[in-house]
Amino acid sequence: MLGRKNTIIEDAPRSNGEHEVVLSARDVTVAFGDKVVLDKLSLDIYRGEILGFVGASGAGKSVLLRTILGLNKKKAGAIKLFGIDVDKANELDRQRLDMRLGVLFQHGALFSALTVQENVQVPMREYLDLPKKLMDELALLKIELVGLPRDAAVKFPSELSGGMIKRAALARALALDPDIVFLDEPTSGLDPIGAADFDELVAKLRDTMGLTVYMVTHDLDSLFSVCDRIAVLGNKKVLVEGTVKDMLASEEPWVKSYFRGKRARQLDLAARN
């Protein structure tokens, strides 16, 4: 939109073979007082992939997400988005970077006093100077894009089901046509059918819009069905990363228990490959 995806050209993103790195965390350390939550954590995310980020409750998954978004301060380390060190970016470049990110928080975080359409327009009002008619049309486009009916636009969050809230929040995350979408527990609170439909929507949007997706999740079905790669957080850093096949083969105790435990289902790897 508005040609903004070609505005940041200070540094070319690093690449790993044919994979372009769009987000890079290196030796990131985050502490709250004397409590170190992340210790020299490193992670790369590649353009066009759906990365599932998992770990035990309280391990620091949301802390890393908020740190990447600039909502938590780092004690050490570097985070680069599209090759730009966010700590060294000037105010204009920081704003341009923000416009390339979309976020769906765990419970939707919709503004209760605004309609769905008005919620979707919040990023537009913050970053763009557009006529109201155009914003209305763009908001309706995003609402339909995530599978909501047009009449959902005039509803308030209190009038929506849990699944509709997730989709409305996703529509807002897509308001500025971002390059990366961050999803924090997107299927939590949804029934199995609703969760599967949401996973399918995320995969479809990735394919049609060329999105990169960073998904914090506990949902094994999501990890098995839509994630290209998985990173496991433990001991304050990334313990293991790779495909589902890599997770099933791992002998790291937590990974083994999570992916091959009593509640884990076995995947037909032959069909997946």
N, C-alpha and C positions, 0 to 999 in steps of 0.2 A: 504494500500500500504506500502510495505517495513516494515511491522510489527510495524508501528509507533503508531497505536491506542492502543497499550499495554505499551507504554513507560512511561506514567505519572501515577504513582500509590501512590503518597505521601499521598493523602487523598481520601477516598471513598466518592462519591457524596451522599448528603443527599437524602432521599426518602420520598415521601408522599404516604403512603400506597403502592400500586403497581407501582406508578409513580416515576421514577428516575429523579431527578433534574439535568439537565446538565448545566443550566445557572441560577445563583441566583444573584439578585441585592438587597442590603439591605441598606435602609436609604441613598440612593444616592442623593447627592446635587451637582448641577452644576450651576455656576454663571459666567457671563461675566461682569467684573467690578462690579457695584452695582446691576446689574439686575440678580435676581435668576430665572433660567429657570426651574430647577427641584429641589424639596424640599423634602428630606427624602422619595424618591420614592423607593418602594420595589416591586419586581416581580420575579416569578419563571417560568422557562420554562422546560417542561418535555420531556424526550427522545421520539422521534418518532412522536411528535405532530406537527401540523401546527398551529402556533399562529398568529392570526391577531391582529396587533397593530394599533389602530385608535385614532383619536383626532382631534380637530379643527386645522385649519391651523395656524402655529406659536405656537402651544402648546408645542412643544419640542420633537416631535417624532424622528426626525432626530438627534437631540442633544443626545438623549439617545442611539440611534444606534451608533453614532460616539464615545460616551463615552465607551460603551461596547467594541468597537473595539480598544480603546486606542488612538483615534484621538483627543479626548477632555479630558482635565484634570478635575477630580472631586475635589470638595471642601471638601466633606466628604462622608462617606459611604464605602461599600465594594462590589466588583463584583467578583464572583467565577465562573470559567469555569471548569466543570468536577471535582468539589471539590477543585480546586486550586484557592487561592486568588491571582488574577493577580498582585496585588501590591507587593506581597511577593515572587513571582516567580523569580527564577534566570534567567539569560539570555538564557540558554539552554532550560529550561522549557517554557519560554515565546515563544521561537521560535517553540517549539513543539505544544504549544497551537495554535499559529497562523496557523500552518499547518492543524489544525483540523477545521478551519473556512473558509467558502467561502462567498464571498460578490458580490451581483449584485447591483450596484448603479443605481439611478433612470434613468439616460439617457444612461446607458450602460458603459460609461467611457472607451470605447475602445481606444487604441492608433491608431490615424489616419494614421500614417506612417507604421503600421504593418499590415500584412494580418491577417485574422481570425485565421489561424493556429498559427501564431507567437504570436498573442494576448493570445491564450489559453496556449501557452508555457511559458508565462511570469512567473507564479508562479513556474513552474518546474525549470526554470533557476535560480530562486532566492533561492529555498530551496533544490533542488535535484542536484545530479551530475550524469546525465544520458547521454548515447550516443545520438547523434542527431537522428539517425534512430529510436531509441526507443521512443524519445520524439515526433517525427513525427507520429509514429503509435498511441501513447497515445492521442495526440491531435486530430487525425482523429476519434478515438473512442469516445471522448467526443463530437465532432462536430456531429457525427451521433446520439449519445445518446439523444441530445436535439432536434432531428428532422430536422437538416439541411442536405442538400445534400452534398456529398463529395466535389463537385466542389466549394462549398462555402469556403473551406479552403484557396484557393489562392486569394480570393477576399479581397479588402480593405473595411473598414467600409463605405466609401462614396458610394460604389456600392451595399450596402444592404438596404432593406426596414426596416422600424421601427421594425416590428416583428422579422426580421432576426437579427437585432442588439441585441434585447433582448435575443434571443436564443444564439447568439454568446457570449454575456456577461455571460450568465448562464453556458455555456460550460467552460468558463474560471474560473468561481466560483467553478466548479466541478473538476478542473484540478488535485487537490491533494486528491481526494476522501474524502472530509470533513465530519465531523459528524454533524455540524450545518451550514445551509445556511441562510444568511441574505439577504432578498429581499426588496429593497427600491422602493416602488411604481412600482412593476413589470409590471402592465398592463396599466400604464398611457400612453396615446398617441396611444393606440391600438383600433381598431374598435371592436365592441362587439363579433364578431366571433373570431377574433385574440386573444382577451382577454380570451374568454372561452377556446380556445385551449391551451393557456399558463397555465391557471389554471389546466386544465386536465393534462398537462405535469408535473407540479409541484407535483400534487397528485400522479401521476404514479412514479415519481422519488423518492418520499418519501417512497412509498410502496416497490419499488424494491431495493433501495439502503439503506433503513433504516435511511433516513435523518431526522433531526429535522429542522423545518423551522420557521424562525422568519420573518414575513411579515408585513412591514409597508405599509398600503394601505388605499385609500379612496373608493375603489371599493366595493359597497354593494354586487354585484354578487359574488365576490371572497370570501367575508366574509360568505355569505350564502352557497356557494357551496363547498368550500374546507377547511375552517378553523375548526379545532376541538374545539378551544377555542379562545376567543377574550378578549383583555385587552384595556380599554379605558383610555386615558390620559386626565386629566383635572385638573385645579387648582394645576398644578406643580407636580402631583402624579397620581398613578393609581386610578381612581374613582371606576370602576367596572370591574370585570373579570368573565368570565364564558362562557357558550355555547350561541349559537344564541337564544335559548329559554330563557336563562337568560336575554339577551339583550332586547328581546321583552317584557319581564315582568318588566323590570326596570322602576322605576318612577323618576330616576335622570333626570333632565330637558334636558340636552344635549343628553344623550343616548336615551331618549324617542323621541326627535325631529329627531334624526339621523336615528333610526331604525324603527320608526313608523310614520315618517313624510310623506309629500306629495310625495317625490321622492323614498321612500322606498317601496319595494314590499313585500307582505306577503308571508311567507314560509309555506309550508305544513309540519307542525312539525310531524304529524303522519307518513308521508313518510320518514322523516329524522330519526326518532327514530325506 
